[in-house]
Amino acid sequence: QVQLVESGGGLVQPGGSLRLSCAASGSIFSIVTMGWYRQAPGKQRELVALITSGGSTNYVDSVKDRFTISRDNAKNTVYLQMNSLKPEDTAVYYCNALTRSGLSLINSWGQGTQVTVSS
């Protein structure tokens, strides 16, 4: 299993930027994908961005051209650079890792970090 520790959330004005970090430890060799999800009050958790072990990325339409997911393999860390932030981006952001264990796939989650976009 993988342990995930997030950092980088906070309060930012509309149009501002934040960078979230997610440091992974444990069975990192078995990671298939890593991603960022978010959950706003009263809403379901949604996938924001995903990066595969091969480096392919995918984004929800609402953040395309504003958010960038990247990774530093040497530091076992995944980042989410968020630019041009909007009030509707306000949510708790969770880091996720999908790891392979034999024939099974296991989801691991970070503790979440609050992002608030407000003037």
Secondary structure, DSSP 8 states (H G I E B T S, - for coil): -EEEEEE--EEE-TT--EEEEEEEEESGGGEEEEEEEEE-TTS--EEEEEEETT--EEE-GGGTTTEEEEEETTTTEEEEEE-S--GGG-EEEEEEEEEEETTEEEEEE---EEEEE--
